Amino acid sequence: MAVWLGDKVSKFIEGLKDENIQPNGVDLTVSEIYIVKEAGELTASGRKIPQYELLEGNKWLLKPGAYVVRYGEYIKVPEGAVGIVLPRSSLLRMGATIYSALWDSGYEGRGIGLLSVFNPYGIFLEKGARIAQIIFISAEKGKLYQGIWKGEGKTKN
């Protein structure tokens, strides 16, 4: 298992600035923030993703709670790799974090993360702020992702 260099990861990501490229990954920025508006459902036979409400504006004061963040960069996880998204340490130091699932080989899109704000005073975020970092880890080649989220968020709001 090897973590790819940031320069190599950057070749699979559209919409990057040079300062986003780090030694072992690439910083992802905030494009949109959503509030979850209803209960979701995950059962043995399927799922119901809840409705989201887009927060307007380019700068937000986020009170404690859970938010869905759409990243600004379009990512194509290549065959032979998996993506893992981690919070930037600056976000942690403010009392918030990003949660993410594994990004399979073959996934592409402007993915999402779950932003959880723990700071009782909230945090300020601005559109374009670097919030997370994606790393690629080498994986055996095999079946590529073909799920319903492939190509998500292709156009920006």
C-alpha positions in Angstrom: 0.0 0.0 0.0 1.5 3.3 -1.1 0.3 6.9 -0.9 0.7 8.7 -4.2 2.6 12.0 -4.5 0.4 15.1 -4.8 1.8 15.9 -8.2 0.6 12.5 -9.5 -2.8 12.9 -7.8 -3.3 16.3 -9.4 -3.3 14.8 -12.9 -6.7 13.3 -12.1 -8.3 16.4 -10.7 -9.8 19.3 -12.7 -10.1 22.8 -11.4 -7.0 22.9 -9.3 -4.7 25.8 -8.4 -1.0 25.2 -7.8 -1.4 25.9 -4.0 -3.8 23.0 -3.8 -1.1 20.5 -4.6 0.5 19.1 -1.4 3.4 16.6 -1.0 1.1 13.6 -0.6 -2.3 14.7 -1.8 -4.4 17.6 -3.1 -6.5 20.1 -1.2 -10.2 20.3 -1.9 -12.2 23.5 -1.7 -15.7 24.4 -0.6 -18.1 25.0 -3.5 -21.5 24.6 -2.0 -22.9 23.9 1.5 -26.2 22.2 2.1 -28.5 21.7 5.2 -30.1 18.3 5.4 -33.9 18.9 5.5 -35.4 15.5 6.4 -34.6 12.0 7.6 -32.7 9.6 5.4 -33.3 5.9 5.2 -30.9 3.0 4.8 -32.4 -0.5 4.7 -31.4 -3.9 3.5 -33.3 -3.3 0.3 -32.3 0.2 -0.6 -31.8 3.8 0.5 -33.6 7.2 0.6 -31.3 10.1 0.4 -32.9 13.1 2.2 -33.6 16.5 0.5 -30.9 19.2 1.0 -31.3 23.0 1.0 -28.5 25.0 -0.5 -27.1 27.8 1.7 -27.0 31.0 -0.4 -24.0 33.3 -0.5 -20.2 32.9 -0.6 -19.4 33.1 3.1 -21.2 31.3 5.9 -21.3 31.2 9.6 -22.0 27.6 10.4 -23.5 26.9 13.9 -22.9 23.5 15.5 -24.4 20.7 13.5 -24.1 18.6 10.3 -23.7 20.0 6.8 -23.1 18.5 3.4 -20.3 20.1 1.5 -19.8 19.8 -2.3 -16.2 20.2 -3.3 -15.2 22.5 -6.1 -12.8 20.1 -7.9 -13.8 17.4 -10.4 -12.0 14.2 -9.4 -11.5 11.0 -11.5 -10.1 8.2 -9.3 -8.0 6.1 -11.7 -7.9 2.4 -12.0 -5.3 1.1 -9.6 -6.1 3.7 -6.9 -8.7 4.5 -4.2 -9.3 8.0 -2.8 -9.5 8.9 0.9 -10.5 12.4 2.0 -9.3 13.8 5.3 -9.9 17.2 6.9 -7.2 19.8 6.8 -5.7 20.4 10.2 -6.9 24.1 10.1 -10.5 22.8 10.1 -9.8 20.5 13.1 -8.2 23.4 15.0 -11.4 25.4 14.6 -13.5 22.6 16.1 -14.9 21.0 13.0 -14.1 18.0 10.8 -15.0 16.4 7.5 -16.2 12.8 7.2 -16.0 10.9 4.0 -16.5 7.4 2.5 -14.0 5.5 0.3 -13.8 6.8 -3.2 -13.6 3.7 -5.4 -11.5 3.2 -8.6 -13.5 4.6 -11.5 -15.5 7.1 -9.4 -15.6 10.6 -10.9 -17.4 13.7 -9.9 -17.4 16.7 -7.6 -17.9 14.6 -4.5 -19.3 15.5 -1.1 -18.2 15.4 2.5 -20.1 15.5 5.7 -19.0 18.6 7.7 -19.6 18.4 11.4 -19.2 21.6 13.4 -18.5 21.0 17.1 -17.3 24.5 18.0 -20.1 26.0 20.2 -19.5 29.4 18.6 -19.6 28.0 15.1 -17.1 28.5 12.2 -16.9 30.8 9.3 -16.3 29.3 5.8 -15.9 31.1 2.5 -16.5 29.6 -0.9 -13.1 28.4 -2.4 -11.6 27.8 1.1 -9.4 24.7 1.3 -11.3 22.4 3.6 -10.0 18.8 3.0 -7.3 16.8 1.3 -7.7 13.8 -1.0 -5.0 11.2 -1.1 -4.8 8.2 -3.5 -3.6 4.8 -2.3 -2.5 2.2 -4.7 -5.1 -0.7 -5.1 -5.2 -3.8 -7.2 -6.8 -3.4 -10.5 -10.3 -4.8 -10.9 -13.9 -3.8 -11.3 -14.4 0.0 -11.6 -17.1 2.0 -9.9 -20.3 2.3 -11.9 -22.8 3.4 -9.2 -25.4 6.1 -9.2 -23.0 8.8 -8.0 -20.6 8.6 -11.0 -20.4 12.0 -12.5 -22.2 13.8 -9.6 -21.9 17.5 -9.4 -20.5 17.9 -12.9 -21.8 21.4 -13.2 -21.2 24.0 -10.5 -24.0 26.1 -9.0 
